[in-house]
Amino acid sequence: MPFVKIDGEDLEVAQGTIVLEAIKQLGKEIPHYCYHQGLKIVASCRMCLVKIQGFPKLVPSCQTRIAGIPREKKADGKYDMVVITNDQEVKDAQESILEFLLLNHPVDCPECDQAGECLLQDYSYRYGKDKSRFDFEKRVPDRKDLGPEILLVTTRCILCSRCVRFTQEITGTNELMVRNRGYHSEINVFPGQSLNNKLSMNTADICPVGALVTKDFLFKPRNWRYQNARSICPGCSVGCNIKIESMEENNQIFRIKPEFNADVNQWWMCDEGRLLYHKYKKLDRLEYPLHQANNELNRTNWRYLIQQVQQKLSEYSPKEIALVGSGYATNEENYLLQKIFREALDCENIAVNEKFVRTEDTVYPKFTIKGEKLPNYQGALDALNPTINFAELLDKIEKKEIKAVYFLDGSPDYSLDDKEFETLKKLNYLILQDIKKSPLIEIAHVVFAGASGYEKEGTFTNYKNTVQRIFPAILPAGAAKPDFEIIADLAQLFGFTGYLRAGMIFPEISQELEGYGDMDYNRLGKTGLPKMVLKKAQKVDA
């Protein structure tokens, strides 16, 4: 492996490593704008120039790769490359490049949506000059409405071309281009086109300066006012890693952005997933546990209602009761609920709610948006191990073979048709655990107010069988509870104790479910693990 020296520090790197990445391995900062790990290298901004011993001039570190060289040519007899990032020549180059990039840039940081997370702001402070020598009239191109979700504040643009390359390489839709040449160059859409692909908001993420802004985040509080939670998008079965930005004082989500996970979503996520929190915000949420009496649903307390459910379920024979699990519930919630029905109630009528939104997959060259619009369908199948499908369940209800059903939902959409609704209406006892008010609550005898995927912890298993943890960003609505707490309280009445939080049942899941063997809740970390991989690795270690 090549051996390099960077600012006096020794480092061994893999053959072909980019100098910029080698510098980052040492914990050093190298300023850059056009370089992005997910895009092709163009070396156009010139901010990452460094000095390399033996080279006649400064070179862009993002484009220069490290390779082994013959022993007789090594520096000091052992170094394949000697890199300097902090001498005066490099500093002068950085100052000059920043001065050039800021020639026409407006001083509008207080109103810019990128304020607080802007590389131009940060680099100007750390590497730039304290004043500009440009005394001429600034060029002020018009702002552009590029598409349904994105605005371009052209005066802020430094022409790094990240957005153009994104539409060329990741989506392959090619809506963006650099129009004109030289001093008049600017980003624009091709004539007759609009930036309306389903990944368009990623262009605002990768814009290093705030030239591209999302309409959703315009004029919202600045980023330093938010609490950040890393979680998983509940919008489809891809399981994109996300950062949820919220404010504690009003318990509201303000923005969702993707987090890097090389094996799941890389650096990207779809626009629908980013904006999904608006859909949840508009729901008519269930805020309290409800109990039907005299054909009316009345608010009641949690302890009383859970005790009543335990007593009522115990009155039916095992063949007369059924459980419907959910792909919106976590693995822990589905598993504990089926444990109650199988072990305490001796029930084998276990189904998954298959009535959810399905569309065609959207396939881009380097990203796929799944048409399976729920986050944990694979996990629900694993945890529940269903014995009947939803259609068979409805048939048994029609025949009066099943008289009581525990219906776990959590979807933001109501998807039952009239016939299915009328069938459920024939039940003697319907327990509904959901997050929204829907026609089902009109026929339910008990309604548990649960939590959305933004409001609880646990694990989801995506369509590629990667198990990932979710974390709460905000609190459930009103007096609603995280679903695992509701199920754990019910489990305690059936004699299953010790489940104070979701992680406490995960050891059972790892032992009982195929593919989850030897997984550890804490070792799932931020990016999760594929089923079976950890088990094989531990066997090798042993």
C-alpha positions as CSV (number, residue, x, y, z in Angstrom):
1,M,0.0,0.0,0.0
2,P,1.3,3.5,-0.8
3,F,2.9,5.4,2.1
4,V,2.4,9.2,2.2
5,K,3.4,12.1,4.3
6,I,0.9,14.9,4.7
7,D,2.0,18.0,6.6
8,G,4.6,16.0,8.4
9,E,2.3,13.1,9.4
10,D,2.7,9.6,8.0
11,L,-0.2,7.7,6.5
12,E,-0.6,4.4,4.7
13,V,-3.5,4.4,2.2
14,A,-5.0,2.1,-0.4
15,Q,-3.8,2.3,-4.0
16,G,-5.6,4.9,-5.9
17,T,-6.9,6.9,-2.9
18,I,-7.7,10.5,-3.7
19,V,-5.4,13.0,-1.9
20,L,-8.3,14.9,-0.5
21,E,-9.7,11.7,1.1
22,A,-6.3,10.9,2.5
23,I,-6.1,14.3,4.1
24,K,-9.5,13.8,5.6
25,Q,-8.4,10.5,7.1
26,L,-5.9,12.5,9.3
27,G,-8.8,14.6,10.6
28,K,-7.6,17.7,8.6
29,E,-9.9,20.0,6.7
30,I,-9.3,20.6,3.0
31,P,-11.7,23.2,1.6
32,H,-13.7,22.2,-1.5
33,Y,-16.9,23.0,-3.4
34,C,-17.2,21.0,-6.6
35,Y,-16.1,17.7,-5.1
36,H,-18.7,15.3,-3.9
37,Q,-18.2,11.6,-3.1
38,G,-21.3,10.6,-5.0
39,L,-20.5,12.5,-8.2
40,K,-17.9,12.5,-10.9
41,I,-14.8,14.6,-10.3
42,V,-14.4,17.8,-12.3
43,A,-11.9,19.8,-10.2
44,S,-13.4,23.1,-11.3
45,C,-13.6,25.1,-8.1
46,R,-9.8,24.9,-7.4
47,M,-10.3,25.4,-3.7
48,C,-8.6,22.2,-2.7
49,L,-5.2,23.0,-4.3
50,V,-2.3,21.5,-2.5
51,K,1.5,21.3,-3.0
52,I,3.0,17.9,-3.8
53,Q,6.7,17.4,-3.6
54,G,8.1,17.0,-7.1
55,F,5.2,18.6,-8.9
56,P,5.9,21.9,-10.7
57,K,2.7,23.7,-9.5
58,L,-0.2,23.3,-7.1
59,V,-2.6,20.5,-8.0
60,P,-6.3,19.9,-7.1
61,S,-6.3,17.3,-4.3
62,C,-9.8,16.0,-5.4
63,Q,-8.4,14.8,-8.7
64,T,-5.0,13.6,-7.8
65,R,-4.7,9.9,-6.8
66,I,-2.0,8.3,-4.7
67,A,-0.1,5.4,-6.2
68,G,2.9,3.3,-5.3
69,I,6.1,4.3,-7.1
70,P,9.5,2.5,-7.5
71,R,11.7,2.4,-4.4
72,E,14.4,4.5,-6.1
73,K,12.0,7.3,-6.7
74,K,10.4,7.5,-3.2
75,A,10.9,10.7,-1.3
76,D,13.3,10.2,1.6
77,G,13.5,6.6,0.5
78,K,10.1,5.7,1.8
79,Y,7.3,8.1,0.8
80,D,5.3,7.6,-2.4
81,M,4.0,11.1,-2.1
82,V,4.6,14.1,0.1
83,V,1.7,16.5,0.4
84,I,1.7,20.0,2.0
85,T,-1.6,21.8,2.7
86,N,-0.7,24.5,5.1
87,D,2.2,26.5,3.6
88,Q,1.9,30.1,2.4
89,E,1.6,29.3,-1.3
90,V,-1.4,27.1,-0.6
91,K,-3.0,29.7,1.7
92,D,-2.5,32.4,-1.0
93,A,-4.2,30.3,-3.6
94,Q,-7.2,29.6,-1.3
95,E,-7.5,33.3,-0.6
96,S,-7.4,34.2,-4.3
97,I,-9.9,31.6,-5.3
98,L,-12.3,32.7,-2.5
99,E,-11.9,36.3,-3.6
100,F,-12.8,35.3,-7.1
101,L,-15.8,33.3,-6.1
102,L,-17.1,36.2,-4.0
103,L,-16.8,38.9,-6.7
104,N,-20.5,38.9,-7.4
105,H,-21.8,37.2,-4.3
106,P,-24.4,39.2,-2.3
107,V,-23.9,39.8,1.4
108,D,-27.3,38.4,2.3
109,C,-26.3,35.8,4.9
110,P,-29.0,37.0,7.4
111,E,-31.8,36.1,5.0
112,C,-30.2,33.1,3.2
113,D,-31.7,29.7,4.0
114,Q,-28.3,28.2,4.0
115,A,-27.1,30.4,6.9
116,G,-25.4,28.3,9.6
117,E,-24.6,25.4,7.3
118,C,-23.0,27.2,4.4
119,L,-19.5,26.2,3.2
120,L,-18.9,29.6,1.5
121,Q,-19.6,31.3,4.9
122,D,-17.3,28.9,6.8
123,Y,-14.5,28.9,4.3
124,S,-14.6,32.7,3.9
125,Y,-14.0,33.0,7.6
126,R,-11.3,30.4,7.8
127,Y,-9.5,30.8,4.4
128,G,-10.6,34.0,2.8
129,K,-9.5,37.7,2.8
130,D,-11.0,40.2,5.2
131,K,-12.1,42.5,2.4
132,S,-12.7,42.5,-1.4
133,R,-10.8,44.5,-4.0
134,F,-13.7,44.3,-6.5
135,D,-14.9,47.9,-6.9
136,F,-17.1,47.4,-10.0
137,E,-20.8,46.9,-10.2
138,K,-21.8,43.4,-9.3
139,R,-23.6,41.1,-11.8
140,V,-27.2,40.4,-10.6
141,P,-28.9,37.6,-12.6
142,D,-32.6,37.0,-11.9
143,R,-33.8,34.3,-9.5
144,K,-35.2,31.3,-11.2
145,D,-38.1,28.9,-10.4
146,L,-36.5,25.7,-11.6
147,G,-39.3,23.3,-10.7
148,P,-42.1,22.4,-8.2
149,E,-39.7,22.1,-5.3
150,I,-36.5,24.1,-6.1
151,L,-35.6,27.8,-6.5
152,L,-32.3,29.1,-7.8
153,V,-30.9,32.3,-6.2
154,T,-28.5,32.9,-9.1
155,T,-26.5,35.6,-7.5
156,R,-25.2,33.1,-4.8
157,C,-24.2,30.4,-7.3
158,I,-20.4,29.7,-7.6
159,L,-20.9,27.3,-10.6
160,C,-19.6,24.2,-8.8
161,S,-21.8,22.2,-11.2
162,R,-22.8,19.6,-8.5
163,C,-26.5,20.1,-9.4
164,V,-25.9,19.6,-13.1
165,R,-23.9,16.4,-12.5
166,F,-26.6,15.1,-10.2
167,T,-29.2,15.3,-12.9
168,Q,-26.8,13.7,-15.4
169,E,-25.5,10.9,-13.2
170,I,-27.9,10.1,-10.4
171,T,-31.3,10.7,-12.0
172,G,-30.3,10.6,-15.7
173,T,-33.0,13.2,-16.4
174,N,-30.6,16.0,-17.5
175,E,-32.8,18.9,-16.7
176,L,-30.0,21.3,-15.7
177,M,-27.1,22.9,-17.6
178,V,-24.6,25.7,-17.4
179,R,-25.9,28.3,-19.8
180,N,-23.6,30.9,-21.5
181,R,-19.9,31.1,-21.1
182,G,-17.3,33.0,-19.1
183,Y,-18.5,35.9,-16.9
184,H,-22.1,35.3,-18.0
185,S,-22.2,31.6,-17.1
186,E,-25.2,30.5,-14.9
187,I,-27.2,27.4,-14.0
188,N,-30.5,27.0,-15.8
189,V,-32.9,24.4,-17.0
190,F,-33.0,23.3,-20.6
191,P,-35.7,25.1,-22.7
192,G,-39.1,23.6,-22.2
193,Q,-38.0,21.5,-19.2
194,S,-38.5,21.7,-15.4
195,L,-36.6,20.3,-12.5
196,N,-39.4,17.9,-11.6
197,N,-37.8,14.5,-11.1
198,K,-38.6,12.8,-7.8
199,L,-35.2,13.4,-6.4
200,S,-35.0,17.1,-7.2
201,M,-34.6,18.3,-3.6
202,N,-31.3,16.5,-3.3
203,T,-29.8,19.3,-5.4
204,A,-30.4,21.7,-2.5
205,D,-28.6,19.4,-0.2
206,I,-25.5,19.2,-2.3
207,C,-25.4,22.9,-3.2
208,P,-22.6,24.1,-1.0
209,V,-23.6,27.8,-0.8
210,G,-27.4,28.2,-0.7
211,A,-28.0,29.1,-4.4
212,L,-30.4,26.2,-4.6
213,V,-33.1,26.2,-2.0
214,T,-36.2,24.1,-1.4
215,K,-39.5,25.9,-1.3
216,D,-40.4,23.8,1.7
217,F,-37.7,25.4,3.8
218,L,-38.0,29.0,2.7
219,F,-38.1,31.5,5.6
220,K,-38.2,28.9,8.3
221,P,-36.1,29.3,11.5
222,R,-32.4,28.8,11.0
223,N,-30.8,25.4,11.4
224,W,-29.1,26.0,14.7
225,R,-32.5,26.2,16.5
226,Y,-33.5,22.7,15.8
227,Q,-33.1,19.4,17.6
228,N,-31.7,16.7,15.3
229,A,-32.7,13.0,15.4
230,R,-31.3,10.4,13.0
231,S,-34.0,7.9,12.0
232,I,-35.5,6.0,9.1
233,C,-38.0,7.4,6.6
234,P,-41.4,5.8,7.0
235,G,-42.4,6.6,3.4
236,C,-41.5,3.3,1.6
237,S,-39.6,0.1,2.0
238,V,-36.2,1.5,0.9
239,G,-35.6,2.6,4.5
240,C,-33.7,5.8,3.7
241,N,-31.6,7.1,6.6
242,I,-32.8,10.6,7.5
243,K,-32.1,13.5,9.8
244,I,-35.3,15.0,11.4
245,E,-35.0,18.6,12.4
246,S,-37.7,19.6,15.0
247,M,-38.4,22.2,17.6
248,E,-39.2,21.1,21.2
249,E,-41.3,24.2,22.0
250,N,-44.0,23.3,19.5
251,N,-43.3,19.6,19.0
252,Q,-43.1,20.1,15.2
253,I,-40.9,18.8,12.4
254,F,-39.5,21.5,10.2
255,R,-37.2,19.7,7.8
256,I,-36.1,16.2,6.8
257,K,-32.8,15.5,5.1
258,P,-31.0,12.3,4.0
259,E,-28.2,10.9,6.1
260,F,-25.4,8.8,4.4
261,N,-25.8,5.1,4.4
262,A,-23.7,3.4,1.7
263,D,-25.8,0.2,1.6
264,V,-29.3,1.7,1.7
265,N,-29.7,5.2,0.2
266,Q,-26.1,6.6,-0.2
267,W,-26.5,10.4,0.1
268,W,-30.0,10.7,-1.4
269,M,-33.7,10.4,-0.6
270,C,-36.9,11.1,-2.6
271,D,-38.9,14.3,-2.4
272,E,-42.0,12.5,-1.3
273,G,-40.1,11.1,1.8
274,R,-38.9,14.6,2.7
275,L,-42.3,16.1,2.5
276,L,-44.1,13.2,4.2
277,Y,-44.1,14.9,7.6
278,H,-46.6,17.4,6.2
279,K,-49.1,14.5,5.5
280,Y,-48.7,13.3,9.1
281,K,-49.1,16.9,10.4
282,K,-52.4,17.3,8.6
283,L,-53.9,14.0,9.9
284,D,-56.8,14.2,12.3
285,R,-54.8,12.4,15.0
286,L,-56.1,10.1,17.7
287,E,-55.0,11.8,20.9
288,Y,-56.7,9.6,23.6
289,P,-57.7,6.0,24.2
290,L,-61.4,5.6,23.4
291,H,-64.0,3.0,24.5
292,Q,-67.4,2.3,23.0
293,A,-70.3,2.5,25.4
294,N,-74.0,2.9,24.4
295,N,-72.9,3.1,20.7
296,E,-70.7,6.1,21.5
297,L,-66.9,6.4,21.7
298,N,-65.9,8.0,24.9
299,R,-62.5,9.1,26.2
300,T,-61.1,6.9,29.0
301,N,-57.9,6.1,30.8
302,W,-55.2,3.8,29.6
303,R,-55.0,1.4,32.5
304,Y,-58.8,0.7,32.5
305,L,-58.9,0.2,28.8
306,I,-55.9,-2.2,28.6
307,Q,-57.3,-4.2,31.5
308,Q,-60.7,-4.5,29.7
309,V,-59.0,-5.6,26.5
310,Q,-57.1,-8.3,28.3
311,Q,-60.3,-9.6,30.0
312,K,-62.4,-9.5,26.8
313,L,-59.7,-11.4,24.7
314,S,-59.5,-14.1,27.4
315,E,-63.3,-14.7,27.0
316,Y,-63.0,-15.9,23.4
317,S,-61.7,-19.3,22.3
318,P,-58.4,-19.3,20.4
319,K,-60.2,-20.0,17.1
320,E,-62.5,-17.0,17.6
321,I,-59.8,-14.3,17.8
322,A,-57.3,-13.0,15.3
323,L,-54.4,-10.5,15.1
324,V,-53.7,-8.2,12.2
325,G,-50.2,-6.8,12.3
326,S,-48.8,-3.9,10.4
327,G,-45.9,-2.9,8.1
328,Y,-46.0,0.5,9.8
329,A,-45.3,-1.1,13.2
330,T,-41.7,-1.9,14.3
331,N,-40.4,-5.4,14.5
332,E,-40.6,-5.2,18.3
333,E,-44.2,-4.2,18.3
334,N,-45.3,-6.9,15.9
335,Y,-43.3,-9.6,17.6
336,L,-44.5,-8.8,21.1
337,L,-48.1,-8.7,19.9
338,Q,-47.9,-12.1,18.2
339,K,-46.2,-13.4,21.3
340,I,-49.3,-12.5,23.3
341,F,-51.7,-14.1,20.8
342,R,-49.7,-17.2,20.3
343,E,-48.4,-18.0,23.8
344,A,-51.0,-16.5,26.1
345,L,-54.1,-16.9,23.9
346,D,-53.1,-19.9,21.9
347,C,-54.3,-18.1,18.8
348,E,-53.0,-19.0,15.3
349,N,-55.1,-16.6,13.3
350,I,-52.2,-14.2,12.6
351,A,-52.3,-11.9,9.5
352,V,-50.5,-8.9,8.1
353,N,-52.6,-5.9,6.9
354,E,-52.0,-6.1,3.2
355,K,-54.3,-3.2,2.4
356,F,-51.7,-0.5,1.8
357,V,-50.7,1.8,-1.1
358,R,-48.7,0.1,-3.8
359,T,-47.4,1.9,-7.0
360,E,-44.8,1.2,-9.6
361,D,-41.2,1.5,-8.6
362,T,-39.4,4.6,-9.9
363,V,-36.0,3.5,-11.1
364,Y,-33.2,6.0,-11.7
365,P,-29.7,5.1,-12.8
366,K,-28.4,5.3,-9.2
367,F,-31.5,5.3,-7.0
368,T,-34.7,3.3,-6.8
369,I,-37.9,4.6,-5.1
370,K,-40.0,1.6,-4.1
371,G,-43.7,1.5,-4.9
372,E,-44.3,-0.4,-1.7
373,K,-45.4,2.6,0.4
374,L,-44.7,1.3,3.9
375,P,-41.5,1.0,5.8
376,N,-41.5,-2.4,7.5
377,Y,-43.5,-4.9,5.4
378,Q,-40.6,-7.4,5.3
379,G,-40.1,-6.9,9.1
380,A,-43.8,-7.5,9.7
381,L,-43.7,-10.8,7.8
382,D,-40.6,-11.9,9.7
383,A,-41.9,-10.9,13.2
384,L,-45.5,-12.1,12.8
385,N,-44.9,-15.2,10.8
386,P,-48.5,-14.9,9.5
387,T,-50.7,-18.0,9.2
388,I,-53.5,-16.5,7.1
389,N,-53.7,-13.7,4.6
390,F,-56.0,-10.7,4.9
391,A,-58.6,-12.1,2.5
392,E,-58.8,-15.4,4.4
393,L,-59.3,-13.5,7.6
394,L,-62.2,-11.5,6.1
395,D,-63.7,-14.8,4.9
396,K,-63.5,-16.3,8.4
397,I,-65.2,-13.2,9.8
398,E,-68.0,-13.6,7.2
399,K,-68.5,-17.2,8.4
400,K,-68.6,-16.1,12.0
401,E,-65.5,-18.2,12.8
402,I,-63.6,-15.2,14.0
403,K,-65.5,-12.9,16.4
404,A,-62.7,-10.6,17.8
405,V,-59.8,-8.9,16.1
406,Y,-56.9,-6.9,17.3
407,F,-56.2,-4.5,14.3
408,L,-52.8,-2.8,14.4
409,D,-52.5,-0.1,11.7
410,G,-50.4,3.1,12.0
411,S,-50.8,4.1,8.3
412,P,-51.4,7.7,7.3
413,D,-53.9,6.5,4.7
414,Y,-57.2,4.7,5.1
415,S,-57.2,1.9,2.4
416,L,-60.1,-0.5,3.2
417,D,-62.9,-0.7,0.6
418,D,-66.6,-0.7,1.5
419,K,-66.9,-4.5,1.4
420,E,-64.0,-5.0,3.8
421,F,-65.3,-2.3,6.1
422,E,-68.7,-4.0,6.2
423,T,-67.1,-7.3,7.0
424,L,-65.1,-5.9,9.9
425,K,-68.4,-4.3,11.1
426,K,-69.7,-7.8,11.8
427,L,-67.2,-8.5,14.5
428,N,-68.3,-8.8,18.1
429,Y,-65.2,-7.1,19.3
430,L,-62.8,-4.9,17.4
431,I,-59.6,-3.5,18.9
432,L,-58.1,-0.8,16.8
433,Q,-54.6,0.6,17.4
434,D,-54.0,3.5,15.0
435,I,-52.7,7.1,14.7
436,K,-55.6,8.7,12.9
437,K,-59.4,9.1,12.9
438,S,-60.9,7.0,10.2
439,P,-64.1,5.1,9.4
440,L,-62.8,2.2,11.4
441,I,-63.1,4.0,14.7
442,E,-66.9,4.2,14.1
443,I,-67.1,0.4,14.4
444,A,-64.3,-0.2,16.9
445,H,-65.1,-1.2,20.4
446,V,-61.7,-0.1,21.7
447,V,-59.3,2.5,20.1
448,F,-55.7,2.7,21.2
449,A,-54.0,6.0,20.1
450,G,-50.6,5.1,18.9
451,A,-47.6,6.9,17.4
452,S,-46.2,7.6,14.0
453,G,-42.7,6.5,12.8
454,Y,-41.4,9.9,13.8
455,E,-42.5,9.4,17.4
456,K,-41.1,6.0,18.5
457,E,-38.1,3.7,18.7
458,G,-37.5,0.2,17.4
459,T,-36.3,-1.4,14.2
460,F,-37.5,-1.6,10.6
461,T,-36.4,-4.2,8.1
462,N,-36.3,-2.8,4.6
463,Y,-36.9,-4.6,1.3
464,K,-33.3,-5.6,1.0
465,N,-33.4,-7.2,4.5
466,T,-31.4,-4.6,6.2
467,V,-32.4,-4.2,9.8
468,Q,-32.1,-0.5,11.0
469,R,-33.1,1.4,14.1
470,I,-35.6,4.2,14.2
471,F,-35.5,7.0,16.8
472,P,-38.2,9.4,18.1
473,A,-37.9,13.0,17.0
474,I,-41.1,14.4,18.5
475,L,-43.7,13.3,21.0
476,P,-47.0,11.5,20.1
477,A,-50.1,13.7,19.8
478,G,-52.0,14.5,23.0
479,A,-52.1,11.5,25.4
480,A,-51.3,9.0,22.7
481,K,-48.5,6.5,23.4
482,P,-45.7,4.8,21.4
483,D,-47.2,1.6,20.2
484,F,-44.6,-0.6,22.0
485,E,-45.6,0.9,25.4
486,I,-49.3,0.0,24.7
487,I,-48.5,-3.5,23.7
488,A,-46.0,-4.0,26.6
489,D,-48.7,-2.9,29.1
490,L,-51.1,-5.5,27.6
491,A,-48.3,-8.1,27.7
492,Q,-47.7,-7.5,31.3
493,L,-51.3,-8.4,32.1
494,F,-50.8,-11.7,30.3
495,G,-47.7,-12.4,32.4
496,F,-45.0,-11.2,30.0
497,T,-42.9,-8.8,32.1
498,G,-39.6,-6.9,31.7
499,Y,-40.3,-5.1,28.4
500,L,-39.9,-1.5,29.4
501,R,-38.6,-0.4,26.0
502,A,-38.3,-1.8,22.5
503,G,-34.6,-2.8,22.9
504,M,-35.4,-5.2,25.7
505,I,-37.3,-7.7,23.5
506,F,-34.8,-7.6,20.7
507,P,-32.6,-10.4,22.2
508,E,-35.7,-12.7,21.8
509,I,-36.1,-11.5,18.2
510,S,-32.5,-12.3,17.4
511,Q,-32.9,-15.8,18.9
512,E,-36.3,-16.7,17.4
513,L,-36.4,-15.1,14.0
514,E,-34.6,-16.6,11.0
515,G,-31.9,-14.3,9.7
516,Y,-31.8,-12.1,12.9
517,G,-29.5,-14.6,14.7
518,D,-27.1,-13.0,17.2
519,M,-28.0,-9.5,16.2
520,D,-27.5,-7.0,19.0
521,Y,-29.8,-3.9,19.3
522,N,-27.0,-1.6,20.1
523,R,-24.6,-3.0,17.5
524,L,-27.1,-2.1,14.8
525,G,-25.7,1.4,15.2
526,K,-26.7,4.2,12.9
527,T,-26.7,2.3,9.6
528,G,-28.1,-1.1,10.6
529,L,-27.0,-4.6,9.5
530,P,-28.2,-7.0,6.8
531,K,-29.9,-10.1,8.0
532,M,-27.5,-13.1,8.6
533,V,-24.3,-11.1,8.0
534,L,-23.5,-10.4,11.7
535,K,-24.3,-14.1,12.6
536,K,-21.7,-15.4,10.0
537,A,-19.1,-12.8,11.2
538,Q,-19.5,-13.9,14.8
539,K,-19.0,-17.5,13.9
540,V,-15.7,-16.7,12.2
541,D,-14.6,-14.7,15.2
542,A,-15.4,-17.6,17.5
